[in-house]
Amino acid sequence: MTPKNLIFACITCIFLTNCSSDDDLDNPDLKVTYTTDIRSIMNNNCTNCHGSTTSNGAPMSLTTFSEVKDAVENRDLIARVNSLTNPMPQSGLMPKASRDLIQQWKDDGFLEN
């Protein structure tokens, strides 16, 4: 094997071994948590209206772990973020990956940290 081919083979091996998926849902060993995953989704999509002081007619705050967990368990938050006819946020559906993380958080048992 020539040195040029050896270098190419080494670079190819390094490249292939370093490729991985960023999608945590593909790895069943990684659990979704409020602190790591859900809080940022709420902050980016919900707290404009569902802040510590609610606005625009929002019925509850979604700023803490217990508030979001309660909204999933008792206020149909998952159905609302997936609704095509009455979505939350009202500006339209949030990205599917975010909606899937909320569902996975519930399925994983509402882990906080």
C-alpha positions in Angstrom: 0.0 0.0 0.0 1.4 3.4 -0.9 1.7 6.1 1.7 -0.9 8.1 -0.2 -3.4 5.3 0.0 -2.6 4.6 3.7 -3.2 8.2 4.6 -6.5 8.2 2.7 -7.6 4.9 4.4 -6.7 6.4 7.9 -8.7 9.6 7.2 -11.6 7.6 6.0 -11.6 5.5 9.1 -11.4 8.5 11.4 -14.2 10.2 9.5 -16.5 7.1 9.7 -15.9 6.4 13.4 -16.6 10.1 14.3 -20.0 10.3 12.5 -22.9 10.1 14.9 -26.5 11.2 15.1 -27.5 14.2 17.1 -31.0 13.0 17.5 -31.3 11.8 21.1 -34.5 9.9 20.2 -32.5 7.4 18.2 -30.7 6.3 21.4 -33.1 4.7 23.8 -30.5 4.9 26.6 -30.7 8.7 26.6 -33.6 10.0 28.6 -35.3 13.3 27.9 -35.3 15.7 30.9 -37.0 19.0 31.6 -33.8 20.8 32.4 -31.8 19.6 29.4 -34.5 19.4 26.7 -38.0 20.7 27.6 -37.3 24.0 29.4 -35.7 25.5 26.3 -38.7 24.3 24.1 -41.1 26.1 26.5 -38.9 29.2 26.7 -38.6 29.4 22.9 -42.2 28.6 22.0 -44.6 29.2 24.9 -43.5 31.7 27.6 -44.3 34.8 25.5 -47.9 34.1 26.5 -47.4 31.4 29.2 -44.8 33.3 31.2 -44.7 33.8 35.0 -47.1 36.6 34.3 -49.4 35.3 31.6 -50.6 37.3 28.7 -52.9 37.1 25.6 -55.5 35.1 27.6 -53.1 32.2 28.5 -54.7 30.3 31.3 -51.5 29.1 33.0 -47.8 29.7 33.3 -45.4 27.2 31.7 -42.1 28.4 33.3 -41.4 25.6 35.8 -41.0 21.9 35.8 -44.2 21.3 37.8 -46.3 23.7 35.7 -45.2 22.0 32.4 -45.7 18.5 33.9 -49.2 19.5 35.1 -50.0 20.9 31.6 -49.0 17.6 30.0 -50.9 15.5 32.5 -54.0 17.6 33.0 -54.4 20.2 30.3 -53.7 18.3 27.1 -50.5 20.2 26.3 -49.3 17.4 23.9 -52.6 17.4 22.0 -52.5 21.2 21.7 -49.0 21.4 20.4 -49.9 18.7 17.8 -53.3 20.1 16.8 -53.7 21.2 13.2 -56.9 23.1 13.9 -56.1 24.7 17.3 -52.3 24.6 17.7 -50.2 26.0 20.4 -48.4 28.2 19.9 -51.1 30.0 18.0 -48.5 31.1 15.4 -48.4 27.5 14.2 -47.0 24.1 14.9 -43.6 24.0 16.6 -41.0 21.8 14.9 -41.8 18.1 15.0 -38.6 17.3 16.8 -39.7 19.6 19.7 -43.1 18.0 19.8 -41.6 14.6 19.8 -39.3 15.5 22.7 -42.2 16.6 24.8 -43.9 13.2 24.1 -40.7 11.4 24.9 -40.3 13.3 28.1 -43.7 12.1 29.2 -42.9 8.5 28.0 -39.6 8.6 30.0 -41.5 9.5 33.2 -41.2 13.3 33.4 -37.6 13.4 34.5 -36.5 16.8 35.8 -32.7 16.6 35.6 
